[in-house]
Each structure stands twice: as structure tokens, then as C-alpha cells.
Amino acid sequence: MRKKVIAGNWKMNKNLGESLSLIKDIKLAMLNISGKVDVIVCPPFTSLETGANLLKESPVKLGAQNMHFEDSGAFTGEISASMLKSVGCEYVILGHSERRTIFNENDEMINKKLKKALSSALKPIFCVGETLEEREANRTEKVIEKQIIEGLAGIPESEMKNIIIAYEPVWAIGTGKTATPAQAEEVHVFIRNLVKRLYSPSVSDNIIIQYGGSVKPDNSKELLNMPNIDGALVGGACLKADSFVEIIKSAC
Ligand code: 13P
């Protein structure tokens, strides 16, 4: 039985003071929530260390939103896996569609990042998803298949327990347009079958596949009720403790 995992991707929001207050509010609300769901917050880099300190005694886990695949060197503006580990991160979001489209990340780079994260004992939240154009051209499965095959290339079965896959249809991100539970479930089943083909039935049965894209308190329950939707990667609605906690509760 897979446990639900709710992660909040703060994107480029919240300065240090604002982060402190949001993390405190989430931590407080979590005192009343049973251990049936795993919760991850992914604030910006500048709030990670403070976040880690605040979350020391809490079940809420910490993730970053990106990292470079090299260990160190002349990569102005970049952050390495060991830097993330050193401030207390357990997770890292990789391959987010905003990284793919705005910052030109391709499957090969994302594959390198996934491998570096895993070898550094960081757990990747590996994002995949199609654009509206691709969906309308009936290319959703082809696009997701390529992202997953190339993203996971060379990653051994033994590492798969440390990876979360997040299906985020690009057309549903920040648009208020959510995939219907049936639309999301269909792609989640496709992903789970693909993982079975690439690895094994047990990897496929155990891997967490989150849905992301305009998840809100008023649609989270029906999405999370689908048999193959194991959690949510939440953007806008995770920036307020109330709405994030409502989504967490709907997973319980
Ligand atoms: P929204 O929930 O704001 O649509 O963002 C989803 C997302 O991109 C999470 O990574």
C-alpha cells in the first residue's frame, strides 16, 4: 500500500521572513494530522537552511527546487547536490516544466541531475508532462514516454525506491485548469505500466506518482482518491498554510 505524498513547490516565492512564518504555520497544523501522509516543503534556496532548522523535530520534510549535475566549479549561480545535503535537504525537484521550458533543460541534463542527486543521497521528485499542443495532437503518451525513458536512462532498479515521479501536465500548471481525475489517472496508469516495462512489477507497484497542476483544496480529494494518484505536487495553493493543510488533510 503506497503512502500519499504531498509536496509544496514554492517556486520563486517567499523571502526569508515570509518562509519562516509559512513553515511555522504548516508545522503547527501538522500536529493535528496523523502520520498517514508524507509532507515535503520545497522553499527557495535562500530559505532552506532556516527551514531545515525549523523542521528538525517535525515530520515535514525539506526539498529544494533544482540543482546542477556537476559537483563544483565555474557555474555561476548554480547549486550542487552536496550544498543541498549540507543544509539538510532530503528531496530535490528535477525536470520541472518551468526548468525545461524557461531554462532550456533537456532530458539528457535531467538524467545527469537525477543520477547526481541519487549518488548524493538526495531523493528526486522527477517531473514529466505534456504541453497543450502535444495533448491536442494525441502525443501525450509519446512525450511522457520519452521524458521517462531518457530521464531514467542508466538508473538501476535498486535506486528506484528513492525516486518520486510527478506528472504535471504543462497546460494545468498555474492556469486553474486541472486535469480531470480520469485524465490524470489515465496518464498515471500509463506511467506505472511504463515503469513496470522498464524495471519490474514491484518497482511499478511501489513507486509514488504524484499529480501536479492547479491542485487546490476543492479538487484535491477527488484527484487523490484515484487508485494510481499517490500524492500531489502543489504550486500556488502551497503558498498559504490554510490551503496547503487542507490538501494534506484531503490525502489522509
Ligand atoms: P500550480 O499548483 O500553481 O498549478 O503549480 C503546479 C506546479 O508546477 C508544482 O510543481
Residues whose N, C-alpha, C, O or C-beta is under 5 A from the ligand:
A	BS01	13P	N9 A172 I173 G174 T175 G212 G213 S214 V215 L233 V234 G235 G236 A237
